[in-house]
Amino acid sequence: MAELTAVLASTHHPFYYKATTSPADQRPPYAADWQRKVEAYRETLTAAEPDILVMVGADHFHQLWLDNYPQFLIGKQESYDATFYNEEREFGIPKYTLAGDIELSRYMHEELLGKDFDFSVSHELKIDHSIICPIITVRPEADLPIVPIYTNIFVPPLPSPRRFYQVGRAIREIIDSFPSEKKVAAIGTGHLSLELGGPRQFGEHGPDPLFDADAIEWLSTGNVDAILDNVTHASMAGAGNATHGFMDLLLMMGIAGPGVHADYVDHLDLFHTREMYMTWYPNKTPGQLDAAARAAETSEASTGPIYASDPAWDQFRVSQEQA
Amino acid sequence: MSKYYVNKFLFTIDRDPEWVASYREDPRATVLRWEKEVGRWLNPVEQTSWLEFTQEEREALATHDYVWLFEHGAHFFLNLTLFIALFDEEYAAAKGPLAFQTEMAQKLGHWTGRDYPSVAM
């Protein structure tokens, strides 16, 4: 059977490519820290030695559209083009062509339907920055075949948080049962609190740093009960109108499993949002744990959960109390 | 609001550089041309018969009024990205990075702490 060697859940900030490839005199002041943290995080994937990447993201109205927007969709193609014109325009992200893994796509699709998850399928899917950004950050060689999975985090009515978690659990079972000797890594990106096109966008911090504190604790401790008790569509909207992307991080926690502590956790306050990088190793090897420890030393990250009681969050509690 | 049709306008303009340029330079004429050439077309052969803008919607689009569009339930992502395409470069050159996005937030500031208009259809 295939081996799931790593699960990565992170944000996918589309500014990263431009910020870190611009000439030195044009780089924003936060670029160096950001690059250091991302490149350290990358090593947690490298240590998992994957052969295939199962990638979870969401189309940002680049191809999928309101007249027929799927709740969950899987790509089933030999290859995938990446980067739409308006992403090049806005973020400077270049074009890519990624190989697909048709065998795992077909198996995943059939097994998901067999488990009563009614996925749509695409044979003409072009992937957007939700998937190419994590390629840029954690596998810039872009040399591994992918199985793309898209979720609806944009078009209400959305599936419930519980459904995202259940999809994650199903994907885990399917990877574990995939008849192959290959190593599979699952990489999914979403958001912590985020505002786009509203009055809280592009502020000094993300719209709700205390949501972020809870979210990082819940994800990194595998505390699905806390998430399902506390996170609703309304509560996510209260934390920022685009915060529903958190459900893709929940999906990734579902792949890692309930109650499972992450092996690597990092985050970075990047003015209008908080970047987050998390890795679980389902079958921890000494080499993987060593890699995580080395990466954590470089990036000042944690090799275990980060709790909302961490003093790092106190500044936001104080400001909230003052408000 | 004819949310679907307004969102269709934002979506189809944003994904085509020629339409973006046209909408920036002459929004009123672009809205009229879009209604003839794109709005009701499902594919090069088939059309819908019932989609149309209200006069208020047409006027908001013709005047680049993204505040009105937000307040009437246009999708926040489409409303942001298209107007970034129109104005970000000019604002950044004059006032620094993200100046347009910051101004947009300020113009929507009266919605802070309130439930935003729903983007659901």
Interface residues (C-beta under 8 A of the other chain):
Chain A: P28 H60 F61 H62 W65 L66 D67 F84 Y85 N86 R89 E90 F154 P156 P157 L196 G197 G198 P199 R200 Q201 F202 G203 A237 N241 A242
Chain B: Y4 N7 K8 F11 D14 R15 D16 P17 F70 H75 F76 F77 L78 N79 L80 T81 I84 A85 D88 P97 L98 Q101 T102 M104 A105 Q106 L108 G109 H110 W111 T112 D115 Y116 S118 V119 A120 M121
